[in-house]
Amino acid sequence: MNTKIVETERLLLVPIDETHSPTLHRFWSDEAVTRYMNIEPFETVEQTTEMIAFLVKRMAEGSASRYSILLKDSQVVIGTCGLNYLDYENSRTEVAYDLGSAYWGKGYGFELMTAFVEWVFQSQDFHRVEAKIDPDNLPSIKLIERLGFQKEGLLRDYEKIGQNYCDVLMYSKLTPN
């Protein structure tokens, strides 16, 4: 059994591991899911397993973290979330999240990210939490704004996906007073 990081009414957040590869592959090979993830859809389970190994390595190094989101009752993996970098010197980090498309529109993102962002501020002692979002990703923009993040501006051609450069919106939330 994985160690839970965050628990909500319906969800558990646990460290990502290779046993989650088959389910995460279904999500990470789905163009609708990966469209805003800064990755090309994966073609093989091996690519997914390699990505998980990379994420586990970054977590062990203390440079990032990634967790699987599970339905509490069934232990089914429905997505992932984590911190893309850990800048302890400046007390800031960046949140990222994805859900399998079958789980969209059910309130899971808001439920999980409310608890996760609170955990980041309290347990990880960060002052600033950032979120970079594709300007076309309206559901994610709505979610992050509901969580109290403020839009800081547009970063032009900030990320590269395949051969294309993409704009991102920068949002942030500061330590609650």
Backbone as CSV, one residue per row, in Angstrom:
resi,resn,N_x,N_y,N_z,CA_x,CA_y,CA_z,C_x,C_y,C_z
1,MET,0.847,-1.193,0.000,0.000,0.000,0.000,0.877,1.235,0.000
2,ASN,0.524,2.190,-0.830,1.272,3.440,-0.910,0.977,4.322,0.300
3,THR,1.946,5.176,0.620,1.767,6.146,1.681,0.961,7.316,1.148
4,LYS,-0.116,7.647,1.814,-0.935,8.755,1.331,-0.254,10.080,1.665
5,ILE,-0.373,11.008,0.740,0.161,12.348,0.909,-0.976,13.285,1.297
6,VAL,-2.067,13.200,0.562,-3.253,14.024,0.786,-4.462,13.094,0.685
7,GLU,-5.455,13.360,1.526,-6.705,12.603,1.480,-7.857,13.604,1.490
8,THR,-8.821,13.378,0.611,-10.037,14.194,0.591,-11.225,13.251,0.800
9,GLU,-12.413,13.775,0.656,-13.606,12.948,0.843,-13.623,11.755,-0.111
10,ARG,-13.223,11.981,-1.378,-13.301,10.917,-2.391,-11.958,10.443,-2.928
11,LEU,-10.868,11.150,-2.594,-9.588,10.913,-3.273,-8.424,10.707,-2.314
12,LEU,-7.429,9.991,-2.830,-6.140,9.836,-2.142,-5.043,10.251,-3.105
13,LEU,-4.011,10.863,-2.573,-2.830,11.216,-3.350,-1.681,10.398,-2.794
14,VAL,-1.068,9.581,-3.667,0.012,8.689,-3.241,1.201,8.854,-4.189
15,PRO,2.410,8.506,-3.734,3.560,8.598,-4.639,3.328,7.764,-5.901
16,ILE,3.699,8.325,-7.026,3.567,7.624,-8.302,4.546,6.443,-8.317
17,ASP,4.143,5.338,-8.927,5.071,4.217,-9.096,4.715,3.420,-10.351
18,GLU,5.602,2.499,-10.707,5.464,1.732,-11.957,4.166,0.957,-12.054
19,THR,3.580,0.566,-10.922,2.341,-0.200,-10.985,1.204,0.624,-11.582
20,HIS,1.376,1.941,-11.653,0.357,2.818,-12.223,0.510,2.981,-13.741
21,SER,1.555,2.369,-14.313,1.848,2.544,-15.749,0.692,2.210,-16.686
22,PRO,0.035,1.059,-16.554,-1.027,0.748,-17.524,-2.143,1.791,-17.551
23,THR,-2.582,2.223,-16.376,-3.654,3.217,-16.328,-3.168,4.567,-16.822
24,LEU,-2.006,5.000,-16.341,-1.485,6.299,-16.768,-1.178,6.304,-18.260
25,HIS,-0.815,5.154,-18.805,-0.581,5.098,-20.252,-1.861,5.422,-21.026
26,ARG,-2.994,4.908,-20.554,-4.260,5.226,-21.228,-4.491,6.734,-21.247
27,PHE,-4.140,7.400,-20.168,-4.334,8.852,-20.097,-3.280,9.583,-20.926
28,TRP,-2.016,9.209,-20.755,-0.909,9.927,-21.386,-0.762,9.598,-22.873
29,SER,-1.551,8.667,-23.379,-1.581,8.410,-24.825,-2.824,9.045,-25.461
30,ASP,-3.651,9.661,-24.645,-4.883,10.307,-25.093,-4.585,11.764,-25.440
31,GLU,-4.741,12.104,-26.701,-4.434,13.463,-27.157,-5.248,14.521,-26.418
32,ALA,-6.465,14.205,-26.033,-7.288,15.167,-25.287,-6.662,15.477,-23.922
33,VAL,-6.052,14.486,-23.293,-5.422,14.673,-21.984,-4.066,15.367,-22.132
34,THR,-3.260,14.928,-23.079,-1.888,15.452,-23.190,-1.806,16.803,-23.880
35,ARG,-2.895,17.230,-24.469,-2.892,18.487,-25.227,-2.263,19.641,-24.462
36,TYR,-2.501,19.719,-23.168,-2.004,20.827,-22.360,-0.918,20.397,-21.370
37,MET,-0.316,19.240,-21.589,0.661,18.712,-20.639,2.113,18.964,-21.027
38,ASN,2.362,19.615,-22.118,3.724,19.853,-22.590,4.441,18.538,-22.938
39,ILE,3.669,17.543,-23.393,4.250,16.303,-23.911,3.458,15.874,-25.137
40,GLU,4.099,15.121,-25.999,3.394,14.465,-27.105,2.726,13.213,-26.527
41,PRO,1.572,12.805,-27.045,0.952,11.571,-26.540,1.908,10.385,-26.660
42,PHE,1.972,9.575,-25.620,2.843,8.399,-25.628,2.241,7.317,-26.510
43,GLU,3.119,6.570,-27.176,2.673,5.487,-28.047,2.759,4.123,-27.379
44,THR,3.657,3.972,-26.403,3.858,2.662,-25.774,3.808,2.778,-24.252
45,VAL,3.474,1.667,-23.613,3.495,1.606,-22.151,4.921,1.836,-21.651
46,GLU,5.904,1.408,-22.432,7.309,1.602,-22.038,7.628,3.094,-21.882
47,GLN,7.086,3.933,-22.766,7.295,5.380,-22.629,6.711,5.885,-21.309
48,THR,5.548,5.380,-20.974,4.915,5.772,-19.720,5.751,5.310,-18.543
49,THR,6.226,4.069,-18.579,7.063,3.534,-17.503,8.355,4.340,-17.377
50,GLU,8.943,4.717,-18.504,10.158,5.545,-18.480,9.877,6.913,-17.872
51,MET,8.737,7.505,-18.202,8.374,8.804,-17.619,8.196,8.674,-16.112
52,ILE,7.534,7.621,-15.675,7.347,7.410,-14.239,8.702,7.249,-13.559
53,ALA,9.608,6.482,-14.161,10.954,6.315,-13.589,11.675,7.658,-13.491
54,PHE,11.533,8.484,-14.526,12.133,9.817,-14.514,11.554,10.656,-13.374
55,LEU,10.232,10.611,-13.206,9.578,11.380,-12.152,9.981,10.882,-10.764
56,VAL,10.081,9.566,-10.594,10.505,8.988,-9.318,11.946,9.414,-9.013
57,LYS,12.791,9.437,-10.034,14.190,9.866,-9.862,14.258,11.330,-9.433
58,ARG,13.477,12.179,-10.090,13.465,13.606,-9.717,12.963,13.789,-8.286
59,MET,12.020,12.951,-7.879,11.525,13.024,-6.513,12.620,12.610,-5.528
60,ALA,13.344,11.549,-5.846,14.432,11.087,-4.983,15.547,12.132,-4.883
61,GLU,15.762,12.869,-5.952,16.780,13.922,-5.966,16.316,15.181,-5.228
62,GLY,15.027,15.280,-4.975,14.483,16.454,-4.304,14.287,17.646,-5.223
63,SER,14.184,17.394,-6.538,14.035,18.506,-7.474,12.600,18.694,-7.969
64,ALA,11.740,17.719,-7.720,10.338,17.774,-8.150,9.581,16.675,-7.413
65,SER,8.269,16.626,-7.609,7.487,15.532,-7.035,6.296,15.255,-7.938
66,ARG,5.866,14.009,-7.964,4.680,13.634,-8.739,3.957,12.536,-7.984
67,TYR,2.638,12.639,-7.957,1.807,11.710,-7.215,0.669,11.227,-8.097
68,SER,0.187,10.044,-7.807,-0.995,9.521,-8.481,-2.224,9.866,-7.658
69,ILE,-3.291,10.202,-8.374,-4.573,10.500,-7.749,-5.419,9.235,-7.832
70,LEU,-5.883,8.750,-6.690,-6.688,7.530,-6.634,-8.078,7.839,-6.095
71,LEU,-9.071,7.141,-6.627,-10.386,7.155,-6.003,-10.262,6.398,-4.690
72,LYS,-10.687,6.999,-3.618,-10.489,6.414,-2.287,-11.162,5.046,-2.156
73,ASP,-12.390,4.918,-2.636,-13.131,3.673,-2.446,-12.576,2.500,-3.233
74,SER,-12.165,2.747,-4.481,-11.754,1.648,-5.351,-10.246,1.552,-5.572
75,GLN,-9.496,2.583,-5.175,-8.047,2.662,-5.394,-7.687,2.754,-6.883
76,VAL,-8.633,3.126,-7.724,-8.398,3.299,-9.158,-7.658,4.612,-9.385
77,VAL,-6.599,4.562,-10.202,-5.837,5.757,-10.560,-6.651,6.563,-11.565
78,ILE,-6.825,7.871,-11.287,-7.600,8.724,-12.207,-6.762,9.862,-12.783
79,GLY,-5.518,10.000,-12.336,-4.654,11.064,-12.850,-3.439,11.244,-11.977
80,THR,-2.757,12.374,-12.182,-1.564,12.688,-11.395,-1.542,14.178,-11.062
81,CYS,-0.767,14.508,-10.064,-0.468,15.906,-9.789,0.865,15.956,-9.064
82,GLY,1.441,17.129,-9.035,2.715,17.254,-8.358,3.286,18.642,-8.484
83,LEU,4.576,18.707,-8.197,5.319,19.955,-8.226,6.428,19.802,-9.257
84,ASN,6.410,20.649,-10.283,7.359,20.519,-11.395,8.775,20.909,-11.021
85,TYR,8.921,21.743,-10.039,10.251,22.069,-9.508,10.080,22.499,-8.060
86,LEU,11.155,22.390,-7.304,11.158,22.771,-5.902,12.286,23.782,-5.712
87,ASP,11.957,25.048,-5.626,12.943,26.115,-5.463,12.916,26.550,-4.002
88,TYR,13.691,25.832,-3.166,13.696,26.119,-1.736,14.377,27.453,-1.428
89,GLU,15.361,27.829,-2.234,16.072,29.090,-2.012,15.109,30.279,-2.077
90,ASN,14.170,30.239,-3.032,13.207,31.322,-3.189,11.821,30.970,-2.652
91,SER,11.701,29.805,-2.016,10.460,29.347,-1.395,9.284,29.362,-2.374
92,ARG,9.531,28.774,-3.575,8.462,28.717,-4.567,8.486,27.377,-5.302
93,THR,7.347,27.062,-5.886,7.193,25.820,-6.628,6.098,26.008,-7.668
94,GLU,5.949,25.017,-8.534,4.914,25.059,-9.580,4.071,23.796,-9.514
95,VAL,2.740,23.961,-9.446,1.842,22.814,-9.439,1.512,22.402,-10.868
96,ALA,1.245,21.123,-11.028,0.798,20.570,-12.302,-0.143,19.415,-11.992
97,TYR,-1.072,19.150,-12.903,-2.065,18.101,-12.658,-2.655,17.645,-13.974
98,ASP,-3.135,16.420,-13.981,-3.853,15.873,-15.132,-4.822,14.810,-14.636
99,LEU,-5.929,14.716,-15.330,-6.933,13.689,-15.045,-7.279,12.971,-16.334
100,GLY,-7.564,11.677,-16.242,-8.102,10.955,-17.381,-9.422,11.585,-17.793
101,SER,-9.689,11.647,-19.082,-10.866,12.370,-19.573,-12.184,11.819,-19.018
102,ALA,-12.235,10.549,-18.657,-13.462,9.985,-18.077,-13.784,10.604,-16.723
103,TYR,-12.813,11.290,-16.116,-12.988,11.858,-14.781,-13.154,13.377,-14.800
104,TRP,-13.222,13.964,-15.994,-13.429,15.404,-16.117,-14.859,15.770,-15.740
105,GLY,-15.022,16.964,-15.207,-16.352,17.495,-14.930,-17.058,16.887,-13.730
106,LYS,-16.326,16.185,-12.881,-16.926,15.542,-11.713,-16.492,16.201,-10.396
107,GLY,-15.736,17.296,-10.501,-15.278,18.002,-9.306,-14.018,17.446,-8.678
108,TYR,-13.424,16.413,-9.282,-12.220,15.811,-8.705,-11.033,16.781,-8.699
109,GLY,-10.864,17.544,-9.779,-9.742,18.470,-9.858,-9.791,19.506,-8.759
110,PHE,-10.938,20.116,-8.562,-11.075,21.133,-7.526,-10.900,20.529,-6.138
111,GLU,-11.522,19.377,-5.909,-11.420,18.708,-4.604,-9.970,18.396,-4.264
112,LEU,-9.259,17.803,-5.218,-7.885,17.409,-4.968,-6.968,18.618,-4.848
113,MET,-7.079,19.561,-5.796,-6.144,20.686,-5.810,-6.360,21.630,-4.632
114,THR,-7.577,21.723,-4.110,-7.800,22.513,-2.897,-6.953,21.951,-1.764
115,ALA,-7.026,20.646,-1.560,-6.271,19.998,-0.486,-4.768,19.987,-0.785
116,PHE,-4.401,19.762,-2.053,-2.987,19.676,-2.408,-2.287,21.022,-2.216
117,VAL,-2.895,22.102,-2.683,-2.271,23.424,-2.535,-2.147,23.777,-1.050
118,GLU,-3.157,23.460,-0.271,-3.067,23.686,1.183,-1.902,22.892,1.766
119,TRP,-1.753,21.632,1.349,-0.645,20.783,1.814,0.697,21.382,1.409
120,VAL,0.798,21.906,0.187,2.047,22.513,-0.280,2.433,23.688,0.615
121,PHE,1.481,24.544,0.944,1.780,25.686,1.804,2.118,25.251,3.227
122,GLN,1.363,24.321,3.778,1.551,23.949,5.182,2.718,22.988,5.389
123,SER,2.743,21.895,4.634,3.745,20.850,4.863,5.071,21.117,4.173
124,GLN,5.029,21.787,3.052,6.245,22.010,2.283,6.842,23.399,2.522
125,ASP,6.097,24.247,3.211,6.582,25.554,3.636,7.022,26.456,2.479
126,PHE,6.262,26.431,1.395,6.537,27.347,0.285,5.743,28.637,0.492
127,HIS,6.311,29.745,0.021,5.648,31.046,0.081,4.820,31.306,-1.177
128,ARG,5.302,30.776,-2.316,4.660,31.060,-3.608,4.445,29.744,-4.356
129,VAL,3.226,29.553,-4.843,2.900,28.403,-5.683,2.464,28.955,-7.035
130,GLU,3.111,28.472,-8.085,2.834,28.936,-9.435,2.091,27.868,-10.227
131,ALA,1.380,28.315,-11.265,0.744,27.414,-12.220,0.889,28.052,-13.594
132,LYS,1.446,27.302,-14.533,1.564,27.774,-15.915,0.533,27.013,-16.741
133,ILE,-0.321,27.764,-17.458,-1.456,27.153,-18.144,-1.535,27.659,-19.574
134,ASP,-1.788,26.740,-20.490,-2.019,27.109,-21.885,-3.238,28.041,-21.932
135,PRO,-3.142,29.161,-22.654,-4.270,30.102,-22.718,-5.573,29.491,-23.243
136,ASP,-5.490,28.384,-23.979,-6.698,27.729,-24.499,-7.312,26.726,-23.520
137,ASN,-6.625,26.447,-22.422,-7.087,25.450,-21.462,-8.056,26.104,-20.462
138,LEU,-9.248,26.412,-20.943,-10.221,27.144,-20.137,-10.646,26.408,-18.858
139,PRO,-10.850,25.084,-18.878,-11.207,24.410,-17.625,-10.125,24.549,-16.549
140,SER,-8.854,24.457,-16.953,-7.771,24.590,-15.979,-7.666,26.027,-15.467
141,ILE,-7.868,26.996,-16.352,-7.863,28.400,-15.929,-8.972,28.630,-14.899
142,LYS,-10.160,28.103,-15.194,-11.290,28.252,-14.270,-10.974,27.608,-12.918
143,LEU,-10.378,26.414,-12.947,-10.027,25.709,-11.715,-9.034,26.516,-10.890
144,ILE,-7.962,26.964,-11.501,-6.896,27.634,-10.770,-7.384,28.981,-10.228
145,GLU,-8.246,29.653,-10.982,-8.812,30.913,-10.486,-9.764,30.664,-9.311
146,ARG,-10.520,29.563,-9.371,-11.392,29.191,-8.244,-10.593,28.917,-6.985
147,LEU,-9.351,28.450,-7.164,-8.470,28.158,-6.034,-7.815,29.416,-5.474
148,GLY,-8.074,30.569,-6.099,-7.524,31.822,-5.585,-6.204,32.238,-6.192
149,PHE,-5.776,31.561,-7.258,-4.560,31.976,-7.946,-4.852,33.251,-8.733
150,GLN,-3.848,34.123,-8.843,-4.001,35.362,-9.600,-3.185,35.294,-10.880
151,LYS,-3.773,35.776,-11.960,-3.067,35.807,-13.243,-2.038,36.921,-13.207
152,GLU,-0.806,36.562,-13.578,0.281,37.541,-13.600,0.600,38.006,-15.011
153,GLY,0.330,37.178,-16.005,0.587,37.604,-17.366,0.833,36.447,-18.311
154,LEU,1.067,36.814,-19.564,1.312,35.848,-20.632,2.811,35.723,-20.872
155,LEU,3.304,34.490,-20.886,4.706,34.217,-21.226,4.717,33.702,-22.660
156,ARG,5.193,34.537,-23.588,5.134,34.223,-25.011,6.190,33.189,-25.403
157,ASP,5.765,32.195,-26.215,6.657,31.125,-26.689,7.517,30.559,-25.552
158,TYR,6.903,30.299,-24.417,7.608,29.918,-23.195,7.991,28.439,-23.157
159,GLU,7.154,27.578,-23.728,7.421,26.143,-23.707,7.404,25.593,-25.123
160,LYS,8.156,24.519,-25.311,8.239,23.887,-26.616,7.642,22.487,-26.520
161,ILE,6.661,22.228,-27.381,6.054,20.898,-27.473,6.329,20.408,-28.881
162,GLY,7.112,19.344,-28.986,7.549,18.891,-30.301,8.398,19.978,-30.934
163,GLN,7.975,20.462,-32.085,8.702,21.528,-32.779,8.053,22.901,-32.610
164,ASN,6.978,22.968,-31.842,6.213,24.209,-31.722,6.419,24.874,-30.365
165,TYR,6.565,26.181,-30.400,6.621,26.971,-29.177,5.211,27.374,-28.786
166,CYS,4.954,27.411,-27.483,3.617,27.694,-26.984,3.658,28.788,-25.925
167,ASP,2.643,29.633,-25.955,2.456,30.625,-24.908,1.887,29.935,-23.677
168,VAL,2.157,30.502,-22.499,1.506,30.048,-21.271,1.122,31.261,-20.434
169,LEU,0.063,31.097,-19.689,-0.340,32.100,-18.711,0.307,31.739,-17.380
170,MET,0.869,32.732,-16.698,1.459,32.519,-15.378,0.452,32.952,-14.321
171,TYR,0.155,32.021,-13.430,-0.684,32.282,-12.267,0.137,32.017,-11.012
172,SER,-0.211,32.670,-9.930,0.445,32.357,-8.661,-0.504,32.590,-7.506
173,LYS,-0.153,31.920,-6.419,-0.858,32.101,-5.161,0.213,32.203,-4.073
174,LEU,0.058,33.161,-3.191,1.033,33.374,-2.123,0.526,32.789,-0.819
175,THR,1.442,32.584,0.113,1.082,32.042,1.418,-0.119,32.776,1.982
176,PRO,-1.144,32.036,2.388,-2.309,32.707,2.975,-1.913,33.472,4.229
177,ASN,-2.475,34.647,4.388,-2.165,35.469,5.574,-2.935,35.010,6.785
